[in-house]
């Protein structure tokens, strides 16, 4: 009987570093410094060095990273935040929590990332309507592939908007000779366990080259503290990264370069087997995906159901990211309809992708032969 192939595999990595993890966790337990221990600062230094940026600030989750970044800009009621409709809910919920209005933008049918032409159209519509002030663009590096940051940065610079990179699925990806973490004015990371760098619980970070923003992020993550603990200078939140999660991430970060290379090998094996037979996420020249997820595009929902059933019968994991575009979610639909007078146009690519996408196993502890086996099952079910 052939061995199962999991969609994600966090156990294989743990087996490699378990003694180091046990040693590090024991040291934290012995120290008793469970909040803001020295390991948090050590991780921040290593994250910044890996990404090639000046500052990293550890926080409690990827969602809180997004929220702290927007709070630091004073984004709130009357502000428009542009973001792709085809992504995880956190990207949209944060503007609403702060009282701002998410403006959903369609994505490219080739890269699945925010379509800069549609971004321009929706920006123009918001400006003509005059009800909201354009304040920010959140570019999502979906499935590990960088968004078109050259264009996004240019648009934001022209319009005086904040450029925020949601790189939750993409730590380790790059555009040109710059890794993600150096694009936009800030980058939000998630350390959810299945990410390219994942903790054993929730965690996140903000990366930036701006020292003033970094200082503000540190204040906001700790209830708005100033230079001393009980000098509260602003309204903040409890968004700190636990010391135990930080020390786990330090141990795992040492493996990341090798794991990224293996993810790319697995991705190349999938590409070779599946290109021309199913839709695959295009990687524009000059971009390098972190391969956080390997997601194919099938003709329709019925085909996807058939392929997923065939994979399951062979004990092969799969997932649907995402089954519904954000502007169709009950929590957001009314805001989408009311964001522009007369209602914004449909988002056809995002709507179609949600019926077509299927994510296949992708992790650094599977083999190229595993990718070939998965591909054969997919092709056999078409």
Buried (B, 14 or more C-beta within 10 A) or exposed (E): EEEEBBBBBBEEBBEEBEEBBEEBBEBBEEEEBEEBBEBBEBBBEBBBEBBBBEBBBBBBBBBBBBBBBBBBBEBBEEBBBBBBBBBBBBBBBBBBBBEBBBBBBBBBBBBBBBBBEBBBBBBEBBEEBEEBBBBBBBBBBBBBBBBBBEBBBEBBEEBEBBBBBBBBBBBBBBBEEBBBBBBBBBBBBBBBBBBBBBBBBBBBBBBBBBEEBBEBBBBBBBBBBEEEEEEBEEEBBEBBBBBBBBBBBBBBBEBBEEBBEBBBBBBEBBBEBBEEEBBBBEBEEEBBBBBBBBBBBBEEEEBBEBBBEBBEEBEBBBBBBBEBBBBBBEEBBEBBEEBBEEEBEEBEBBBBBBBBBBBBBBBBBBEBEBBEBBBEBBBEBE
